[in-house]
Amino acid sequence: MPSPISPNDRCSAKCGSTSGCGVCQELDDIRQEIKMGEDIVRKAKTRRSALLSTINASNDTFTSKFPVEIICYIFEEYVKLHEMTRREYTTTSNTQRPRYFAAIHRSAPLRLGSICRKWRNIAWAHAQLWKTLVVAISCPGHELGPMMVVEWLGRTREQHLDVQMNEYWPNPNILATEVPGRQEMLENAKSIIQALNGVSSRWRSLDFSDCPLDILSELDSSGCCSASILEHLSLGGLSRGRRTTGIKLLQKSKHRHQPTHFNLLSAIRPSRLNIEWTRLTHLYMENMSARHLLRIFQCTTESAPALRHLTLCLGDDLHGWSFTAQGAFTFSRSASRSSRPSRPINIV
């Protein structure tokens, strides 16, 4: 009995032949020619890039005239010119939300490496240019994100890191769940989290305020036990309208993170956050129910002796932020819990 015909064995011209025909053969030849042509074009582009780099290097009086230290300083100032506006990096119009570091367009330091090989060698070796990382998990080309983040972090050496990860959609009428390739975006984002875990001992600021909490379950799961230098932490901005009380964050962390500034942007229970509250001086909260606020107040009363500044931003579910509470009250601790005197905490 003859074996069934494989789809790969059938004639491309659909003439029914099982061994191919002249048309099939010609199509195969054309495919090979196209492949060879694409290889030629790719090699030509590589050669052209190398030649242009050589030309730029020969005409480059900048790197030959100034010492490397001056060049690095100029590069740093150039990168600072590319600070992102609030509209470019966040979905909220609430200007009360604290911003703990300047978010820089990630293309700024990369452009320095596109001029010529000399510029690239200097820029790639100057770790100061790469200490701020902004990752947009929903941007075009997100599939390259994990690889680019690994390369970026490799240039930071021992710099303390400011990291922002967001999922920003310019059109508010589009739900993230409706975006084609959504699942692939989230998988790439989880790979980026794993890359960030490898440098968790150098985190200075983490801003995940516009990042889905789903992808943060493995945050800081590397098992590194070195001392934490984390000062600023922002969590929870994209969880509005979802149940977050069961979410656990930083549960696998062994760093004992002790941030001084904390933005808590959804109703995540303090017991679900594996952080130390003892050094906390500034606490900012959005999207909280009265019950959850009581939990936070109880936690800070017992565990945050250094707290000086508390901001509550309140609003309804339909029209965004409606007002910000203003005033001041005294936060008292009983003598049994703390021997320190009562101190005022400002609500702005």
C-alpha positions as CSV (number, residue, x, y, z in Angstrom):
1,M,0.0,0.0,0.0
2,P,1.6,3.4,-1.0
3,S,2.4,5.7,1.8
4,P,0.4,8.9,2.1
5,I,1.7,11.9,0.3
6,S,3.4,14.5,2.5
7,P,2.4,18.1,2.0
8,N,6.1,18.8,1.4
9,D,6.1,16.3,-1.5
10,R,3.2,17.7,-3.4
11,C,3.7,19.9,-6.4
12,S,3.7,23.6,-5.5
13,A,1.7,24.2,-8.8
14,K,-1.0,21.8,-7.5
15,C,-0.8,19.6,-10.6
16,G,-1.0,16.5,-8.5
17,S,2.5,15.3,-9.1
18,T,4.2,13.6,-6.2
19,S,7.7,14.1,-7.6
20,G,7.6,17.8,-8.6
21,C,7.5,19.3,-12.0
22,G,9.2,22.1,-13.9
23,V,7.2,24.8,-12.3
24,C,8.1,23.5,-8.8
25,Q,11.7,23.3,-9.7
26,E,11.7,26.8,-11.0
27,L,10.0,28.1,-7.8
28,D,12.7,26.3,-5.7
29,D,15.4,27.9,-7.8
30,I,13.8,31.4,-7.3
31,R,13.7,30.8,-3.5
32,Q,17.4,30.0,-3.5
33,E,18.2,33.1,-5.6
34,I,16.2,35.3,-3.2
35,K,18.0,33.8,-0.2
36,M,21.4,34.4,-1.9
37,G,20.4,37.9,-2.8
38,E,19.3,38.7,0.8
39,D,22.6,37.4,2.1
40,I,24.5,39.6,-0.4
41,V,22.5,42.7,0.7
42,R,23.1,41.9,4.4
43,K,26.8,41.6,3.9
44,A,26.9,44.7,1.8
45,K,25.1,46.7,4.5
46,T,27.6,45.4,7.1
47,R,30.5,46.5,4.9
48,R,28.9,49.9,4.3
49,S,28.4,50.4,8.0
50,A,32.1,49.5,8.6
51,L,33.3,51.9,5.9
52,L,31.1,54.8,7.1
53,S,32.4,54.2,10.6
54,T,36.0,54.4,9.3
55,I,35.2,57.6,7.5
56,N,33.6,59.2,10.5
57,A,36.6,58.1,12.7
58,S,39.0,59.7,10.3
59,N,37.1,62.9,10.3
60,D,36.5,62.9,14.1
61,T,38.5,65.7,15.7
62,F,36.4,65.4,18.8
63,T,37.9,62.3,20.3
64,S,41.4,63.2,19.2
65,K,41.2,66.7,20.6
66,F,39.8,66.1,24.1
67,P,40.8,63.7,26.8
68,V,38.4,60.8,27.6
69,E,37.3,62.4,30.8
70,I,36.0,65.5,29.0
71,I,34.3,63.4,26.4
72,C,32.5,61.3,29.0
73,Y,31.3,64.5,30.7
74,I,29.9,65.8,27.5
75,F,28.2,62.4,26.8
76,E,26.6,62.6,30.3
77,E,25.3,66.1,29.6
78,Y,23.9,64.9,26.3
79,V,22.0,62.1,27.9
80,K,20.5,64.4,30.5
81,L,19.0,66.5,27.7
82,H,16.7,63.5,26.9
83,E,14.7,63.4,30.1
84,M,11.2,62.1,29.5
85,T,8.1,64.2,30.3
86,R,5.5,62.8,32.6
87,R,3.1,62.2,29.7
88,E,5.7,60.1,27.9
89,Y,6.3,57.6,30.8
90,T,3.0,57.4,32.8
91,T,-0.7,57.0,32.2
92,T,-1.7,59.1,35.1
93,S,-2.4,62.8,35.0
94,N,-1.9,63.1,38.8
95,T,1.0,65.4,39.3
96,Q,1.1,64.7,43.1
97,R,2.7,61.3,42.6
98,P,6.3,61.6,43.5
99,R,9.0,61.0,40.9
100,Y,12.3,59.8,42.4
101,F,14.6,59.9,39.4
102,A,14.6,61.4,35.9
103,A,13.5,58.9,33.3
104,I,15.8,59.1,30.3
105,H,14.9,58.1,26.7
106,R,16.7,54.8,26.3
107,S,17.7,55.9,22.7
108,A,19.9,58.7,24.0
109,P,23.0,56.7,25.1
110,L,22.5,54.3,22.2
111,R,22.8,57.1,19.7
112,L,26.2,57.9,20.9
113,G,27.4,54.5,19.7
114,S,26.0,55.0,16.2
115,I,28.5,57.7,15.2
116,C,31.7,55.7,14.9
117,R,33.6,53.0,16.6
118,K,35.6,55.4,18.8
119,W,32.5,57.0,20.1
120,R,30.9,53.6,20.7
121,N,33.9,52.3,22.6
122,I,33.9,55.3,24.9
123,A,30.1,55.3,25.4
124,W,29.9,51.6,26.0
125,A,32.7,51.7,28.6
126,H,31.3,54.7,30.5
127,A,29.0,53.0,33.0
128,Q,27.5,56.3,34.2
129,L,25.5,56.7,30.9
130,W,23.6,53.4,31.6
131,K,22.6,53.7,35.2
132,T,19.0,54.7,34.3
133,L,17.0,52.0,32.5
134,V,13.5,52.7,31.2
135,V,11.7,49.6,29.8
136,A,8.4,49.9,27.9
137,I,7.1,46.3,27.7
138,S,4.4,47.3,25.1
139,C,6.6,49.1,22.6
140,P,7.3,47.9,19.1
141,G,10.1,45.4,19.0
142,H,9.4,44.2,22.5
143,E,10.6,40.7,21.6
144,L,14.1,42.1,21.6
145,G,13.7,43.6,25.1
146,P,15.2,40.8,27.2
147,M,18.4,40.7,25.1
148,M,18.8,44.5,25.0
149,V,18.2,44.7,28.8
150,V,20.9,42.1,29.4
151,E,23.4,44.0,27.2
152,W,22.4,47.3,28.8
153,L,22.9,46.0,32.3
154,G,26.3,44.6,31.3
155,R,27.5,48.2,30.6
156,T,26.5,49.4,34.0
157,R,29.4,47.7,35.9
158,E,28.9,48.5,39.6
159,Q,26.7,51.6,39.2
160,H,23.6,51.9,41.4
161,L,20.6,51.5,39.2
162,D,17.4,53.4,38.7
163,V,14.9,51.2,36.8
164,Q,11.5,52.1,35.4
165,M,9.3,49.4,33.8
166,N,5.9,50.5,32.3
167,E,3.1,49.5,30.0
168,Y,2.0,52.8,28.6
169,W,-0.8,52.9,26.0
170,P,-1.2,56.4,24.4
171,N,-4.9,55.6,23.5
172,P,-6.8,55.2,26.8
173,N,-9.8,53.7,24.9
174,I,-7.7,50.6,24.1
175,L,-7.6,47.9,26.8
176,A,-4.2,46.2,27.2
177,T,-6.0,42.8,27.0
178,E,-7.1,43.7,23.5
179,V,-3.7,44.3,22.1
180,P,-2.4,41.7,19.6
181,G,0.6,39.8,21.0
182,R,-0.3,40.7,24.6
183,Q,0.8,37.3,26.0
184,E,4.2,37.5,24.2
185,M,4.7,40.9,25.7
186,L,4.1,39.6,29.2
187,E,6.4,36.6,28.6
188,N,9.2,39.0,27.4
189,A,8.5,41.2,30.5
190,K,9.0,38.3,32.8
191,S,12.3,37.5,31.1
192,I,13.3,41.1,31.7
193,I,12.4,40.7,35.4
194,Q,14.8,37.7,35.6
195,A,17.6,39.8,34.0
196,L,16.9,42.6,36.6
197,N,17.1,40.0,39.4
198,G,20.7,39.4,38.5
199,V,21.6,42.9,39.6
200,S,19.2,43.2,42.6
201,S,22.0,44.2,44.9
202,R,22.5,47.4,42.9
203,W,18.9,48.6,42.8
204,R,18.6,52.1,44.1
205,S,15.2,53.1,42.6
206,L,12.5,50.8,41.2
207,D,9.4,52.3,39.5
208,F,6.8,49.7,38.6
209,S,3.9,52.1,39.0
210,D,2.6,51.5,35.5
211,C,3.5,47.8,35.3
212,P,1.1,44.9,35.6
213,L,1.5,43.2,39.0
214,D,1.2,39.8,37.3
215,I,4.7,39.9,36.0
216,L,6.2,41.0,39.3
217,S,5.6,37.7,41.1
218,E,9.2,36.6,40.5
219,L,10.8,40.0,41.3
220,D,14.0,39.5,43.3
221,S,13.9,35.7,43.2
222,S,17.6,35.3,42.6
223,G,18.3,34.3,46.3
224,C,21.1,37.0,46.6
225,C,21.6,37.8,50.3
226,S,23.8,40.9,50.0
227,A,22.8,44.1,51.7
228,S,20.1,46.1,49.9
229,I,20.6,49.7,48.8
230,L,17.0,50.2,47.6
231,E,15.8,53.7,48.5
232,H,12.8,54.3,46.3
233,L,10.0,51.8,45.4
234,S,6.8,52.3,43.4
235,L,4.2,49.6,43.0
236,G,0.6,48.9,41.9
237,G,-0.5,51.6,39.5
238,L,-2.1,49.3,36.8
239,S,-4.1,47.2,39.2
240,R,-7.0,49.6,39.7
241,G,-10.3,47.7,39.6
242,R,-8.7,44.3,40.2
243,R,-8.4,42.3,43.4
244,T,-4.9,42.8,44.7
245,T,-5.2,41.7,48.3
246,G,-3.9,38.2,47.5
247,I,-0.9,39.4,45.5
248,K,2.5,38.7,47.1
249,L,5.5,40.8,46.1
250,L,9.2,40.3,46.9
251,Q,8.3,37.1,48.8
252,K,11.4,35.3,47.6
253,S,13.7,38.2,48.3
254,K,16.6,37.7,50.8
255,H,17.8,41.3,50.6
256,R,15.6,42.7,53.4
257,H,14.9,45.8,51.3
258,Q,14.4,48.9,53.5
259,P,13.2,51.7,51.2
260,T,13.0,55.3,52.5
261,H,10.4,56.4,49.9
262,F,7.5,54.2,48.9
263,N,4.6,54.8,46.5
264,L,1.8,52.2,47.1
265,L,-0.8,52.6,44.3
266,S,-3.2,49.8,45.0
267,A,-4.7,47.9,47.9
268,I,-1.8,45.5,48.5
269,R,-1.8,44.3,52.1
270,P,1.4,45.1,54.1
271,S,1.8,41.5,55.0
272,R,2.1,40.6,51.3
273,L,5.0,42.9,50.9
274,N,8.4,41.5,51.9
275,I,10.0,44.8,52.9
276,E,11.3,46.4,56.1
277,W,9.4,49.6,57.1
278,T,11.9,50.8,59.7
279,R,13.7,53.3,57.4
280,L,10.6,54.6,55.6
281,T,10.3,58.4,55.8
282,H,8.0,59.1,52.9
283,L,4.8,57.2,52.0
284,Y,2.5,58.0,49.1
285,M,-0.8,56.2,48.6
286,E,-3.5,56.1,45.9
287,N,-6.6,54.0,45.2
288,M,-7.1,52.9,48.8
289,S,-10.3,51.9,50.6
290,A,-10.8,53.0,54.2
291,R,-10.3,49.5,55.4
292,H,-7.0,49.2,53.6
293,L,-5.9,52.6,54.9
294,L,-6.4,51.4,58.4
295,R,-4.2,48.4,57.7
296,I,-1.5,50.6,56.4
297,F,-1.8,53.0,59.4
298,Q,-1.5,50.1,61.8
299,C,1.5,48.8,60.0
300,T,3.3,52.2,60.0
301,T,2.4,52.8,63.6
302,E,4.1,49.6,64.6
303,S,6.9,49.3,62.1
304,A,7.8,52.8,60.6
305,P,9.3,54.9,63.4
306,A,11.0,57.2,60.9
307,L,7.9,58.1,58.9
308,R,7.7,61.9,58.4
309,H,5.6,62.5,55.3
310,L,2.4,60.9,54.3
311,T,0.4,61.7,51.1
312,L,-3.1,60.4,50.4
313,C,-4.5,60.9,46.9
314,L,-8.2,60.1,46.9
315,G,-10.6,59.8,44.0
316,D,-13.7,58.0,42.7
317,D,-13.8,55.0,40.4
318,L,-15.4,56.8,37.4
319,H,-13.7,60.2,37.0
320,G,-10.2,59.7,38.1
321,W,-8.5,61.8,40.8
322,S,-11.0,64.2,42.3
323,F,-9.1,65.8,45.2
324,T,-6.1,65.5,47.5
325,A,-6.5,65.7,51.2
326,Q,-4.7,68.6,52.8
327,G,-3.9,69.3,56.4
328,A,-1.8,67.8,59.2
329,F,-2.3,65.5,62.1
330,T,-0.2,64.1,64.9
331,F,0.9,60.5,64.7
332,S,1.2,59.2,68.3
333,R,2.9,56.0,69.5
334,S,2.4,54.6,73.0
335,A,5.3,54.3,75.3
336,S,5.1,50.6,75.2
337,R,5.8,50.6,71.4
338,S,8.3,53.3,71.2
339,S,10.2,55.5,73.6
340,R,10.4,58.2,71.1
341,P,8.1,61.3,71.4
342,S,5.1,61.8,69.1
343,R,5.8,63.5,65.9
344,P,3.7,65.3,63.3
345,I,3.1,63.7,59.9
346,N,2.1,66.0,57.2
347,I,-0.7,65.1,54.8
348,V,-0.3,67.2,51.6
